[in-house]
């Protein structure tokens, strides 16, 4: 993988300056300049072939769809650009930005603040396209500004200021996004990065019944380089707050939220027939309506959810929708997705079969309960770029957002959506759950419908309590909607209503305040109490509270129209009937609660009754509640209490008389797999797996080694290219076993694994890819034996041995030497010598997929096998003939001894072995020993049989390296002798 350096010194950046940059607040240049004389910041064309492989790795690893290469810098008008004084005395600063062969360019200003009257314009160099002027209205607390894309190879940035404002602005260009695909643009290395032809445009008849929801969905860019889809959400008070839902894996966080740019109504103008060339081609959707910047509100990775609030309200002229949602845990009988595949025009997809509740990328029901599975799409599909898009139930309510899957126009396979019902309570804190932001008034409703500004407001007024039942000491919210009361679009206005109850029929007056200018929606709180008092409405259990609003003009010819709504008063707390646990495994459990009336609930749990520090909310309202707990520790006792709340807001806490309820998780299954992320710690060690009965399948232990256990002398070298696999059949009626299943042949992959039953050439070292096929991953990484090293197989009397010798990592050239032994009795042994790669997946897979109870293994901590094998044989020691070197006996640590044996030398030829001991391991570069002082030298002759025995080599404790090299005196050699390669064996105490 190639990496692009960032900073002021960019290798790919060519600076073309016709004028020297002005510093600080120097006097601007007088007169206008032709655009050709304005300074140009020029970027070279990107390597689209290298980016293509990077993108495949990114997408397989669950990263968002990238459309542009980010170019980082820190450039202000004091550093570069051309200043001018215009005829009216105002100041103009300009800078040209160029990117060769770019499909688009976007800009990210890490510092942005303009004084009143100043403007920033970004336009095409040819003047045909421009982004709307940015002004002081775009100043935000985070101090950044990110622009939408322009489909150009050269842009011009124009900053206009009054003369006295020269020191009153902040502007630093922090990133240039050099686009190379997406937004309907063909690419030089892959023409499939347009959305697939099976997709259905939202303007097709299939979308007619989904107009509010279609208007809520937007495509967005993040950090100027990545893309996903998201959706505007309604909340429980219809507040039109610009809450935007997307997927957590798309990367929106508190450090990147300012960089989001959302494109609204990005849709094709006509319906392109599905499966037609037009549907698979470029569309004509506009990108002129956009929102820039947001504030991160919440994220929860188990259900892959993120919520942000946009910096500014959306423009009413765009007529956007605010999508409804439900936190019900029910799996609907069908589902609908609205999304932007490949960051193209908006599409709609339909699943007419029942959905199911599972773990991510798993089919088992219910799994850990975090995801909704779409079995396959009946109309349309999803693609990269669709991530974060909403999934709706038949009632037009969101039930999740797209996490990932395998669906495409060519693959009728599944997709998985993070469940909205799980995200509602999330991790139990405002920053990890949706409830605080979508139910700010604590109304605890189960579902809301889609709305838009146009659907909410007319001159015909209405009044309503937001809850149908209230408690005796509650504070119910009452709302009046009447656009006829909106007299000033720039001001927040008020309206007076009356409230009364059965206990206080004379009632009270309540002032309602407009939720935002020009919204025509007014809200206020009614204070209830069982005691009478000024400004408080007295109530008793069983009362009705009545809110009355008089509409002076209903827009239909009526005047003085009396409107009212009621809410019932309930003063009785609910009762818990029963509490129990079920479905307890190593990592998940369910808690079931029954009550005497419909309630919602919160489960508080922890490691002791005194520390119930975690909580989860019930996804449904009812008399029977179920709480799904995930991410638990195996073999651990958990304590919990439950708090239930009825519709009126009355609560009851049930904690088993103060002792709490409890359950204990089961032992976890051993999957013997570890994912290394720059922390590989298995070099010069072996893992031994022995078949055992039971769910684990194996017992395992580890041991230190000096070299690989089996020499490759006599092995067959496979002709493997990059991302390749070759079938190897066993002879003599032998077979190897994986999890008890016999195989008479295996497939050896260039990327460090052996697969069983089928070939695989995957180069993305992810856990999901490791577990999708029966596999032994010795070092699952993107390796390339065609550029260096070899892969060989050797069938011995007891095993099939596969050796990867100095195989290079793709593009880095780092060498890796390791081995897999598949014994005919079912045992397995994985061994590693010198390794250049630090990121990989190592372990065993039965091919049943990544399970919900998977726990990553610390393979180096499995336990000692009880010492080294009797002999360790060097691989590829080299030199004349087929000589090999073995070490037998001890491990050369803490004063033990070992014997070294040279075999395969010419009989009766004089041979000399040079050995050095050092406490500082010395690397070998390209097979040549880096010189070190010779501490010990041994000179021996052959024993006539080709073997030499060196006894009594003692170590001194601590880390130790043994470096050996031998020379054979042979008259047939040009100089009368020949040297072997150097061998270094490292030992740790």
Buried (B, 14 or more C-beta within 10 A) or exposed (E): EEEBEEEEEBEBBEEEEEBEBBEEEEEBBEEEBEBEEBBBBBBBBBBBEBBBBBBEBBBBEBBBBBBBBBBBBBBBBBBBBBBBBBEEEBBBBBBBBBBBEBBBBBBBBBBBBBBEEBBBBBBBBEEEBBBEBBBEEBBBEBBBBBBBBBBBBBBBBBBBBBEEBBEEBBBBBBBBBBBBBBBBBEBBBBEBBBBBBBBBBBBBEBBEEBBBBBBBBBBBBBBBBBBBBBBBBBBBBBBBBBBBBBBBBBBBEEEBBBBBBBBBBBBBEEBBEBEEEBBBBBBEBEBEBBBBBBBBBBBBBBBBBBBBBBBEBBEBEBBBBBBBBBBBBEBBEBBBBBBBBBBBBBBBBBBEEEBBBBBBBBEBEBBBBBBBBBBBBBBBBBBBBBBBBBBBBEEBBBBBBBBBBEBBBEEEBBBBBBBBBBBBBBBBEEBBBBBBBBBEBEBBBBBBBBBBBEEBBBBBBBBBBBBEBBBBBBEBBBBBBBBBBBEEEEEEBEBEBBBBBBBBEEBBEBEBEBBEBBBBBBBBBBBBBBEEEEEBBBBEBEBEBBBBBBBEBBEEEEEEBEBBBEBBBBBBBBBBEEBEBEBBBBBBBBBBBBBBBBBBBBBBBBBEBEEBEBBBBBBBBBEBBBBBBBEBEBEEEBBBBBBBBBBBBBBBEBBBEEEBBBBEBBEBBBBBBBBBEEEBEBBBBBBBBBBEEEEBBBBBBBBBBBBBBBBBBEBEEBEBEBBBBBEBEBEEEBBBBBBEEEBEEBBBBBBBBBBBBEBBBBBBBBBBBBBBBBBBBBBBBBBBBBBBBBBBBBBEEEBBBBBBBBBBBBBBEBBBBBBBBBBBEBBBBBBBBBBBBBBBBBBBBBBEBBBBBBBEBEBEEBEEBEEBBEBBBBBBBBBBBEBBBBBBBBBBBEEEEBBBBBBBBBEEBBBBBBBBBBEEBBEBEEEEBEEBEEEEEBEBEBEEEBBBEBEEBEBEEEBBBBBBBBBBBBEEEEEEBBBBBBBBBBBEE
